Amino acid sequence: MTFTTDHVLIVNRALPVSTAQELVALARSRPGSLSFGSAGSGSSTHMVAELFKLAARLDIQHVPYRGSAPALNDTIAGNVQMMLDQLPSAIGQIQAGAVKVLAITGPRRSRLLPEVPTMAEISLPAAEAASWGAVMVPAGTPEPVIATLNGALLAALGNGTVQERLAAAGADARGSTPEALTAYIASESDKWSRVIREGRITVN
């Protein structure tokens, strides 16, 4: 593992809500009438939004785009009402006041957005999620080589400058052992398989 990145629940500024709880109440009062944009079917922005839908028991419509930028632009324009974008992609528009940010999907608040509550803090712990990055090697790579690479990676991720550079971009340095990464991938596979089944998600 090298880093994790949270997603942020953002909404169009004209939507008459100021908290995630108000958004959930509005969506429940108007089933099927609100929509969310994503970077495309099966993208992280799509899957995290589907997880949020399941956790909050909402009927909101998915509108896939060809990338995060056009989905974010249409959220700003009001053509869709909301998005669960990756923090690095959305932070500029959030700081510019182009959208309202209601919650973050990580286990703790972001240093970039310390006033924004987590999903657990808005009573939706099942909506916690992150995008992540890792370094992989081909199957069959000798264990001593893997250990050497992992040690160098952990040393780099422990460097304060590296951590600050990642944090400034909206990511958290997160090293792990190869075994911990294997276990994490297995748990993520189980988690998102359930979302696909329960959300009846297909990719065209």
N, C-alpha and C positions, 0 to 999 in steps of 0.2 A: 504494500500500500504506500502511496505517496501523498495523496491529499484527498480531502472531501470538500464539497461545495454545497451549500444549502440552496433551496429554492424559496422564493418569496411569493406570497399571495398578494397580487396587485390588482387594483380595479380602476376603471375609468373614473375620472374626477367628478363627473356628473351623477354617478350612481349615488342614491340617497342613503349611504351607509358610511359609518366612520370606524366601525370595529368589525372583526370577523364574525362575532356573534350576530350583529345586525345583518351582515351579508347572508348568513345561514338562514336567519328568520325570513328575510326577503325572498330568498330562493325557494324556501319551503312554502311560502304564501303564493308563489307564482310558478308552480312546477312546469318545467319545459320551456319557460320563456326567456331564461338567461342563458348566455353562452360563454364558453371560454376558448381562447385561442391556444394553439400549440405550434411547436416547430415542425410538426408532421406526425402522422399516425405512427405510434410505437416509439416516439422520441421520449426523452426523459421528461420534458415538459408536459407531454400527453399523459404518461404513466403516473406522474406525481399528482396531476389533477384528478385522474381517475381514482387514485387512492384517497384523495381529499373527498371526492364525491361519495365513496363508499363509507368513509369514516363519519361524515356528516349526514349521510342518508339524503342526498340531494338528487334532483332531476334537473340537470343542466346539460346543455348541448355542446358537443365538441365540434370545433371548426379548425381543421388542420391547415397549416400554411407550409410554404417551402422555406423553412428557416424560422429562427426565433425573432429576427428583426422585423419582418412584416407582421408577425403576430403581435409583437409589442406595439408597433405603429398603429395597428387596428384597435388595440386596447386603448391606446391614447385617444384615438379618433372616436371611440364609442361604437365601432362596428361589431365588436364583441365586448362583453362587460368586464371580463377578468382573465387572468393568466397566472399560472404558477411557473414563473420564469426562473432560470438560474440567477443567483445573486450577481455574479460578475456581469452578466448581460444587462440586467435591469438597473444596477446601482446608479448609473448616470442619470437616467430618467427619473428615478426616485428622488435623487438629490436635487434635480432641477424642478421638482414639484409637478411633473407631467402626469403622474399617476399617484394614487393613494396606496400605501402598503399597509396591509392589515395583519400579517403573520409571517413567521419564518418557519421552515420545516425542520431545522436542526434541533439537537437536544438542548442547546443553550442559545442565548441571545448573541447576535453578531456584534462585534466591536464596531462595525460600520453603521449598524442600526440598533443601538442599545435600547431605544425606546420601543422597539417592535417585539411583541410577545411571540413565544414559541407556540407550536400546535398544542403541546401539553398544557401550556398556561391558558389556552382557550378551551380546555376540556376536550381536545381531540388528539390524544396521544397516539392513536392508531394512524394518524396522518403524518407522523414523523418520517422523513426520508432525506436522502442525500444523493447527489451524484458523486462519483469518486474516480480516482485514477490510480493505476498501479503499473509496476514494471514487470513484464513477463519474459520468460525465456523458453526456448523450445523444450518439449518433453525429452527427457533423457539427458539433460544437461547435468554434468557431475555435481554431486552435493557440495564438494569444496568450492567449486566455482560459484554456485548459488550463495553459499555462506559469505564468500568474499564480496560479491556484488551487494548482498543485503547489508553487510556491515558498512560498506561505503555509502550506501543510500541512507541508512539510519544516521550516519555521521553528518551527512549533508543536511538532512531534515532537522537535525538538532542545532544547526547553525542559526543564530539569531537573525542574521541578515536574510537568509532564505525564508525563515518564518515570517519576517516582516514583509518581504516582497509578496509572498503568497497571501498574507492577510490583507494587504492593500488591494489585491485583486479580488478579494471576496472568497478566498479559499483558506482552509486550515491545513497546515502540515500535519501529516498523520502517518508515521511509520508503523511497520508491523513485522512480525516474523512471517516467513513463507507459510507456516502452518496456520497462523491466525488469518492470513489472507484467504487461504483455501476454505477455512470454516466460514468466513464472511461471505465469500462468493456463493457457497452452498445456501446460507441463510437468505441472501438476496434472491437467489433463484426461486426458493420456496415462496418468499414474500410476493414477488412479482408474478409468479405463476398463479397464485391465488387471486391477485387483482385481475389478471387476464380472464380467469374462469368466472369470477363473480361479476365482473363488469361486462362480460361477454364481448371482449375487445377483439376485433379483427383488423388486419392491416391489408388494405386494398392494393 
